[in-house]
Amino acid sequence: MILFRECLTQGIVPVIIEDLNRNRYLEGLSAYQEGEGTDRLVELLEEEQKFYREKCMYFME
């Protein structure tokens, strides 16, 4: 919810992690905590953001 709110506050498409990708999200967080960088996490967030936008566009058209 915090991530969703911050996206709206900043005027960007919100990110919602789908249940299907929960493990990828947790792995990305773990990789970041272990000093492996943010690449996996950023990739997933971008994919989820795109997916959410496409779902919204379906209802807006």
N, CA, C and O atoms as CSV, one atom per row, in Angstrom:
chain,resi,resn,atom,element,x,y,z
A,1,MET,N,N,0.813,-1.190,0.000
A,1,MET,CA,C,0.000,0.000,0.000
A,1,MET,C,C,0.863,1.262,0.000
A,1,MET,O,O,0.510,2.268,-0.616
A,2,ILE,N,N,1.986,1.195,0.693
A,2,ILE,CA,C,2.868,2.365,0.727
A,2,ILE,C,C,3.417,2.644,-0.662
A,2,ILE,O,O,3.441,3.791,-1.107
A,3,LEU,N,N,3.855,1.599,-1.342
A,3,LEU,CA,C,4.388,1.759,-2.693
A,3,LEU,C,C,3.320,2.313,-3.627
A,3,LEU,O,O,3.599,3.210,-4.423
A,4,PHE,N,N,2.113,1.794,-3.538
A,4,PHE,CA,C,1.001,2.261,-4.362
A,4,PHE,C,C,0.746,3.752,-4.118
A,4,PHE,O,O,0.630,4.528,-5.066
A,5,ARG,N,N,0.659,4.141,-2.864
A,5,ARG,CA,C,0.414,5.539,-2.511
A,5,ARG,C,C,1.529,6.453,-3.015
A,5,ARG,O,O,1.262,7.531,-3.545
A,6,GLU,N,N,2.767,6.022,-2.850
A,6,GLU,CA,C,3.891,6.841,-3.291
A,6,GLU,C,C,3.890,7.016,-4.806
A,6,GLU,O,O,4.216,8.091,-5.310
A,7,CYS,N,N,3.531,5.976,-5.522
A,7,CYS,CA,C,3.425,6.099,-6.978
A,7,CYS,C,C,2.386,7.148,-7.343
A,7,CYS,O,O,2.638,8.001,-8.193
A,8,LEU,N,N,1.212,7.090,-6.702
A,8,LEU,CA,C,0.160,8.070,-6.981
A,8,LEU,C,C,0.609,9.480,-6.609
A,8,LEU,O,O,0.341,10.432,-7.342
A,9,THR,N,N,1.286,9.617,-5.478
A,9,THR,CA,C,1.772,10.923,-5.041
A,9,THR,C,C,2.745,11.514,-6.056
A,9,THR,O,O,2.747,12.722,-6.294
A,10,GLN,N,N,3.569,10.660,-6.651
A,10,GLN,CA,C,4.575,11.116,-7.609
A,10,GLN,C,C,4.043,11.214,-9.041
A,10,GLN,O,O,4.759,11.635,-9.950
A,11,GLY,N,N,2.788,10.822,-9.231
A,11,GLY,CA,C,2.175,10.927,-10.559
A,11,GLY,C,C,2.644,9.861,-11.536
A,11,GLY,O,O,2.646,10.088,-12.746
A,12,ILE,N,N,3.042,8.700,-11.026
A,12,ILE,CA,C,3.453,7.626,-11.923
A,12,ILE,C,C,2.492,6.448,-11.780
A,12,ILE,O,O,1.748,6.348,-10.805
A,13,VAL,N,N,2.523,5.567,-12.766
A,13,VAL,CA,C,1.657,4.398,-12.749
A,13,VAL,C,C,2.010,3.544,-11.537
A,13,VAL,O,O,3.175,3.201,-11.335
A,14,PRO,N,N,1.007,3.199,-10.728
A,14,PRO,CA,C,1.266,2.390,-9.533
A,14,PRO,C,C,1.817,1.011,-9.859
A,14,PRO,O,O,1.662,0.501,-10.969
A,15,VAL,N,N,2.451,0.434,-8.878
A,15,VAL,CA,C,2.996,-0.916,-8.977
A,15,VAL,C,C,2.218,-1.794,-8.010
A,15,VAL,O,O,2.107,-1.476,-6.826
A,16,ILE,N,N,1.688,-2.882,-8.507
A,16,ILE,CA,C,1.021,-3.867,-7.667
A,16,ILE,C,C,1.657,-5.207,-7.987
A,16,ILE,O,O,1.625,-5.658,-9.132
A,17,ILE,N,N,2.230,-5.838,-6.988
A,17,ILE,CA,C,2.874,-7.127,-7.190
A,17,ILE,C,C,1.797,-8.208,-7.225
A,17,ILE,O,O,1.107,-8.445,-6.233
A,18,GLU,N,N,1.663,-8.850,-8.367
A,18,GLU,CA,C,0.698,-9.930,-8.511
A,18,GLU,C,C,1.143,-11.123,-7.662
A,18,GLU,O,O,2.339,-11.353,-7.485
A,19,ASP,N,N,0.184,-11.870,-7.145
A,19,ASP,CA,C,0.494,-13.043,-6.327
A,19,ASP,C,C,1.442,-14.000,-7.044
A,19,ASP,O,O,2.315,-14.610,-6.427
A,20,LEU,N,N,1.256,-14.119,-8.343
A,20,LEU,CA,C,2.088,-15.007,-9.152
A,20,LEU,C,C,3.568,-14.643,-9.059
A,20,LEU,O,O,4.431,-15.512,-9.186
A,21,ASN,N,N,3.861,-13.375,-8.839
A,21,ASN,CA,C,5.247,-12.892,-8.813
A,21,ASN,C,C,5.769,-12.601,-7.412
A,21,ASN,O,O,6.812,-11.968,-7.257
A,22,ARG,N,N,5.060,-13.054,-6.410
A,22,ARG,CA,C,5.461,-12.797,-5.023
A,22,ARG,C,C,6.875,-13.314,-4.738
A,22,ARG,O,O,7.680,-12.614,-4.124
A,23,ASN,N,N,7.172,-14.521,-5.177
A,23,ASN,CA,C,8.505,-15.088,-4.921
A,23,ASN,C,C,9.605,-14.283,-5.600
A,23,ASN,O,O,10.671,-14.073,-5.022
A,24,ARG,N,N,9.349,-13.830,-6.829
A,24,ARG,CA,C,10.341,-12.995,-7.516
A,24,ARG,C,C,10.580,-11.706,-6.755
A,24,ARG,O,O,11.711,-11.227,-6.669
A,25,TYR,N,N,9.512,-11.143,-6.202
A,25,TYR,CA,C,9.627,-9.916,-5.418
A,25,TYR,C,C,10.483,-10.144,-4.176
A,25,TYR,O,O,11.388,-9.364,-3.881
A,26,LEU,N,N,10.189,-11.211,-3.459
A,26,LEU,CA,C,10.960,-11.517,-2.255
A,26,LEU,C,C,12.419,-11.822,-2.590
A,26,LEU,O,O,13.320,-11.430,-1.848
A,27,GLU,N,N,12.655,-12.514,-3.694
A,27,GLU,CA,C,14.035,-12.790,-4.123
A,27,GLU,C,C,14.767,-11.495,-4.470
A,27,GLU,O,O,15.946,-11.336,-4.154
A,28,GLY,N,N,14.059,-10.573,-5.122
A,28,GLY,CA,C,14.661,-9.282,-5.458
A,28,GLY,C,C,15.016,-8.485,-4.221
A,28,GLY,O,O,16.069,-7.849,-4.164
A,29,LEU,N,N,14.137,-8.518,-3.226
A,29,LEU,CA,C,14.430,-7.831,-1.962
A,29,LEU,C,C,15.628,-8.467,-1.265
A,29,LEU,O,O,16.490,-7.763,-0.740
A,30,SER,N,N,15.681,-9.791,-1.260
A,30,SER,CA,C,16.805,-10.490,-0.637
A,30,SER,C,C,18.116,-10.168,-1.336
A,30,SER,O,O,19.139,-9.938,-0.691
A,31,ALA,N,N,18.072,-10.155,-2.666
A,31,ALA,CA,C,19.279,-9.842,-3.437
A,31,ALA,C,C,19.783,-8.439,-3.095
A,31,ALA,O,O,20.986,-8.218,-2.958
A,32,TYR,N,N,18.861,-7.507,-2.960
A,32,TYR,CA,C,19.249,-6.141,-2.590
A,32,TYR,C,C,19.882,-6.121,-1.203
A,32,TYR,O,O,20.920,-5.491,-1.002
A,33,GLN,N,N,19.266,-6.800,-0.256
A,33,GLN,CA,C,19.779,-6.815,1.121
A,33,GLN,C,C,21.152,-7.467,1.196
A,33,GLN,O,O,21.956,-7.127,2.063
A,34,GLU,N,N,21.420,-8.399,0.294
A,34,GLU,CA,C,22.706,-9.092,0.294
A,34,GLU,C,C,23.757,-8.362,-0.529
A,34,GLU,O,O,24.860,-8.870,-0.732
A,35,GLY,N,N,23.413,-7.171,-0.999
A,35,GLY,CA,C,24.378,-6.353,-1.723
A,35,GLY,C,C,24.532,-6.692,-3.192
A,35,GLY,O,O,25.524,-6.317,-3.817
A,36,GLU,N,N,23.559,-7.400,-3.748
A,36,GLU,CA,C,23.633,-7.802,-5.148
A,36,GLU,C,C,23.017,-6.773,-6.088
A,36,GLU,O,O,22.892,-7.027,-7.286
A,37,GLY,N,N,22.638,-5.638,-5.570
A,37,GLY,CA,C,22.080,-4.585,-6.405
A,37,GLY,C,C,20.564,-4.676,-6.519
A,37,GLY,O,O,19.914,-5.508,-5.886
A,38,THR,N,N,20.036,-3.802,-7.338
A,38,THR,CA,C,18.583,-3.692,-7.477
A,38,THR,C,C,18.055,-4.160,-8.825
A,38,THR,O,O,16.862,-4.025,-9.099
A,39,ASP,N,N,18.915,-4.703,-9.663
A,39,ASP,CA,C,18.507,-5.041,-11.028
A,39,ASP,C,C,17.276,-5.936,-11.082
A,39,ASP,O,O,16.334,-5.641,-11.818
A,40,ARG,N,N,17.266,-7.019,-10.321
A,40,ARG,CA,C,16.130,-7.952,-10.346
A,40,ARG,C,C,14.851,-7.283,-9.853
A,40,ARG,O,O,13.775,-7.467,-10.421
A,41,LEU,N,N,14.991,-6.520,-8.809
A,41,LEU,CA,C,13.830,-5.855,-8.228
A,41,LEU,C,C,13.268,-4.797,-9.184
A,41,LEU,O,O,12.055,-4.712,-9.375
A,42,VAL,N,N,14.131,-4.011,-9.769
A,42,VAL,CA,C,13.697,-2.972,-10.706
A,42,VAL,C,C,13.029,-3.604,-11.925
A,42,VAL,O,O,12.002,-3.112,-12.392
A,43,GLU,N,N,13.595,-4.672,-12.434
A,43,GLU,CA,C,13.015,-5.362,-13.587
A,43,GLU,C,C,11.598,-5.835,-13.275
A,43,GLU,O,O,10.686,-5.644,-14.080
A,44,LEU,N,N,11.415,-6.442,-12.126
A,44,LEU,CA,C,10.095,-6.923,-11.738
A,44,LEU,C,C,9.121,-5.763,-11.559
A,44,LEU,O,O,7.987,-5.834,-12.032
A,45,LEU,N,N,9.540,-4.711,-10.894
A,45,LEU,CA,C,8.656,-3.571,-10.680
A,45,LEU,C,C,8.225,-2.941,-12.004
A,45,LEU,O,O,7.073,-2.533,-12.152
A,46,GLU,N,N,9.131,-2.862,-12.948
A,46,GLU,CA,C,8.790,-2.323,-14.265
A,46,GLU,C,C,7.786,-3.220,-14.983
A,46,GLU,O,O,6.857,-2.723,-15.619
A,47,GLU,N,N,7.965,-4.529,-14.886
A,47,GLU,CA,C,7.031,-5.474,-15.499
A,47,GLU,C,C,5.651,-5.358,-14.855
A,47,GLU,O,O,4.635,-5.336,-15.551
A,48,GLU,N,N,5.618,-5.285,-13.543
A,48,GLU,CA,C,4.345,-5.184,-12.829
A,48,GLU,C,C,3.652,-3.858,-13.129
A,48,GLU,O,O,2.427,-3.808,-13.239
A,49,GLN,N,N,4.419,-2.799,-13.259
A,49,GLN,CA,C,3.863,-1.490,-13.588
A,49,GLN,C,C,3.233,-1.522,-14.989
A,49,GLN,O,O,2.141,-0.995,-15.198
A,50,LYS,N,N,3.918,-2.129,-15.917
A,50,LYS,CA,C,3.401,-2.251,-17.286
A,50,LYS,C,C,2.118,-3.083,-17.296
A,50,LYS,O,O,1.151,-2.725,-17.968
A,51,PHE,N,N,2.108,-4.186,-16.556
A,51,PHE,CA,C,0.946,-5.058,-16.493
A,51,PHE,C,C,-0.257,-4.304,-15.904
A,51,PHE,O,O,-1.368,-4.404,-16.424
A,52,TYR,N,N,-0.033,-3.554,-14.825
A,52,TYR,CA,C,-1.108,-2.793,-14.197
A,52,TYR,C,C,-1.648,-1.737,-15.150
A,52,TYR,O,O,-2.860,-1.544,-15.246
A,53,ARG,N,N,-0.760,-1.061,-15.848
A,53,ARG,CA,C,-1.183,-0.029,-16.809
A,53,ARG,C,C,-2.038,-0.642,-17.903
A,53,ARG,O,O,-3.068,-0.079,-18.273
A,54,GLU,N,N,-1.624,-1.790,-18.424
A,54,GLU,CA,C,-2.393,-2.451,-19.482
A,54,GLU,C,C,-3.777,-2.851,-18.985
A,54,GLU,O,O,-4.759,-2.735,-19.717
A,55,LYS,N,N,-3.856,-3.318,-17.750
A,55,LYS,CA,C,-5.157,-3.681,-17.174
A,55,LYS,C,C,-6.046,-2.441,-17.058
A,55,LYS,O,O,-7.236,-2.500,-17.365
A,56,CYS,N,N,-5.479,-1.339,-16.624
A,56,CYS,CA,C,-6.260,-0.097,-16.502
A,56,CYS,C,C,-6.716,0.399,-17.865
A,56,CYS,O,O,-7.853,0.846,-18.015
A,57,MET,N,N,-5.848,0.326,-18.845
A,57,MET,CA,C,-6.187,0.806,-20.186
A,57,MET,C,C,-7.346,-0.002,-20.774
A,57,MET,O,O,-8.163,0.545,-21.514
A,58,TYR,N,N,-7.424,-1.261,-20.462
A,58,TYR,CA,C,-8.515,-2.107,-20.930
A,58,TYR,C,C,-9.860,-1.516,-20.500
A,58,TYR,O,O,-10.822,-1.514,-21.268
A,59,PHE,N,N,-9.911,-1.023,-19.282
A,59,PHE,CA,C,-11.167,-0.482,-18.759
A,59,PHE,C,C,-11.403,0.964,-19.170
A,59,PHE,O,O,-12.521,1.465,-19.047
A,60,MET,N,N,-10.376,1.635,-19.651
A,60,MET,CA,C,-10.506,3.039,-20.031
A,60,MET,C,C,-10.881,3.214,-21.502
A,60,MET,O,O,-11.332,4.284,-21.909
A,61,GLU,N,N,-10.695,2.180,-22.280
A,61,GLU,CA,C,-10.962,2.298,-23.720
A,61,GLU,C,C,-12.392,2.034,-24.053
A,61,GLU,O,O,-12.775,2.094,-25.221
